[in-house]
């Protein structure tokens, strides 16, 4: 049986022509993408352009909503009430859907961004809000960390859940990502990224920041589009996976 894994990237997050050129390079490599839809980054123009490029390369596109915090790149909720946050998230996703409909594209999944991703992984209420957003907008799949509150909420809501791992982030023993303010939280070295990607894809395990080796079962690996060298590293990772007989698929 052929081994398979999805490669996904968060795109549409950097501005201007340079940002779209980076997105295009990444979309040549991945099989699924999550597009910033105005909460932490992105605007109508970037959404339209990234959707069109995803269609061109046959990459499945999803929404990447966040806390509405452009100044902090989605790292703060800014004391919003639950009701206010729910409205903001629906507005973000609906805007991407509106643009997708105009170009003949589809929004296939939702993946929360940044602090919302980390918070919803552990907070039952936030996880339920994100799952309910999928149901309300007719989006069939939710993408997030394995064995999390998001996965439980997705299963309860009858959604497809796509469990995600990271090639370029360190892990803690509880399978949470190492906070970015700690040394070594982000892997910039391509060889370190390659080794972690192969460990996850082939052995279904990851070595944590403190040295433990723990199980990690995922269907997709994320390649961050805003990490320096992202496009080159993405191509190297795909080549390394394919060299081990692993097919890249959505």
N, C-alpha and C positions, 0 to 999 in steps of 0.2 A: 504493500500500500504506500502510495506517495505521501511523504510528509508535506504538510502545507502550513503556511502562516501568512497572516495579513501584515503588511507594513502600512502604518498610517503616519500622517504628519499634520501638525497644526499650522495652517497657512493663512495668508491674507492679513498678517499681523504687522508687517513692516510697510512703510509708506512709499509711494512714488514708483517710478519705473524700476528702480533697483529692487524694490520689494516684489514687484510682479515678476521680474527676471529670476529672482531666487525661487519664487513659487513655481515658475515654469520648470526650472531645473529639478526641483524636488518632485514635481508631479510626473516627471519622466521615470521615476524610480518606484514610487509608492503605489499601493492598490486602493487606498482609502484616504480621505482627507477631511479635516474639520476646519471650517472657514469662520474666522472672526466676523461677528455680525454686529459690531457697534458698541458693545459694552466696555471692552478693554482696548479695542483697536478695530480698524476697518470702517468702511463707509460704503455707500451704494455703489460707487465706481469699483472699488476693490472687490466687493462681493460679486458683481457682474463679471469682472475679468477673471477671477479665480474659478467661478462656476464654468465659464466658457472653456477655460484651459483644462479643467477636470474632465469635461465632456470630450474634449479633443483627445486626451490621453486615455480615456476609458476608466477613469478613477472615480469610485463612488464618493459622493460628497455628503457631508453632514454639517450641522450647525455647531458652533463653538461659542455659546453664550457665557456671560460672566457677570459677576457683580459689576454694576455700572460705575466703573472707576477707571476712566481713561488716563488720568494723571498718574495713578499708581499701577497701571497695567493689570487691573483686575485683582489686586492683592488686598482690597479692603471692602467690607460691606457698608461701611460708613453709617452704621446705626439705622439702616433701613428696616422698616417693619416687614413682616412676612408677606403681607398683602402687597406692599409696594414692590418688593423684590419679584413676586410672582408676575406682576404686571410688566415690569421691566424685561424679565426673561421672555415672556410671551411676545412682547414687542420686538425684541431682537430676533427671535426665531421666525416670527411671522414676516419680518422684513426680508430675511433671506429666502423664505418660501415664495414671497411675492416676486422677487427678482428671478428666482429659479423658474417659476411658472412662465415668466415672460421670455425666457430663453429656451424653454423646453426641457429644463433640467429637473431633477428631483432631489429633495433633501432626505437622505436615507437614515440618518441617525442623529442623535444629540450627544455631544461630549462637553460637559462643563469645563470651563477654563480656570486655571490658577487656584486661587483660594477657594472658590466655589467647588471645584473638583475635590480638593482635600477635605473641605468641611462636609460636603455631602457624602463622602465616603464613610464618615463616622457619625453624622447627625441624621437620625431617622426622619425628622421633620423635613430637612432640606432634601434628603434623598427622595422622599415621597413627593415633594414639590416638583423635582426634576422629572420623575417618572410620570406624574400627572400631566406635565407639560408635553411629554411625548404623546400621551393618549389624546390630549386636547387638540394638538396640532396634527394628529394623524401620522406621526412619525413612528415607525415600527420598532426601532432599536435604540438602546441606550448603551453608550460606551464608557467604561470606567474601570476602576481597580477590582481585582478578584476578591471574593470573600468579604465584601463591603456592604454597608447599608444600601448603597445604590443597587448592588446586585439583588439584594433581598427585595427592594422596592420594585425593581423591574420584573422579577419573577411573579410577585404578587399582582402586578398590573397586567400580566399576560404579554409582556414585551420580550423581544429578543435581547439578550444581554451579551455584549462583546467585551470579554475580559482583556485588560490591557496591561502590558509590561513596558518597561523603559530600558533602552540600550544605553542612554546617556545620563541616567540618574542613579545615585546610590540609594540603597534600601536600608531601612531599620528592621529590627527583629520581628516587629509586628506586621511586616509587609508594607508599612507606610513609607513614603519617600522621605529621604533625609531632608530636613529643612534647608532651604537655600542659604541661610545665614551660617551654616556650619561648613568648615573646610571639607572639600572633597565631595560636596553634594552633587555637583555637575561634572560629568566626565567630558573633558575636552580632547583627550588623547584617542585617536581612532582605534588603536589596538585594544585599549580598555573597553571601548564601546563594542568592538567586534567580539571580544571574549565574552562579555556579558550577554550579547545577543545570541551567540551560539549556545551558551549555557542554558539560557531560557528556552530556546527553540528545540534543542536536542535532548537536554536532560531534564527539562522542566524544573529547574532550580536556579537559585541566585545566591551569591555570597554577599552578606550584609556588610555595612560599614564597619561593624565590630568583629567581623570574621566568621560568623556562623554561616553555614550553608543550609538553606531552607527551601522547601518546595514552593514553586511558583508556576501555576498552570494558567496560561493565557492563550487567546486566539489571535492577538495582534500585538505588534511591537510599535511603539511610538518613536518617531524621529523628530525632535523639536526643530521647527523651521527658523527659530530666532537664535539658535546656538551658532557661534562662529564656525564656519566651515561646514555648515549643515548639508549643503547639496553634495559636496565631495564625500562627506562621511556617509551620507545616505547611499550613494552609489557603491561605495566600498562594502557597506553592510549587506546590500542586496547581493553583490557578487560573492561575498563570503558565505551567505546562506545558500545560494544556489550551488556553490561549489560542494556543499555538503548534501546535495540532493533534495533541498527543501524548496518546494514550489511557492511562489508568491502569488497570493490570490486575495480577493476582497473578503 
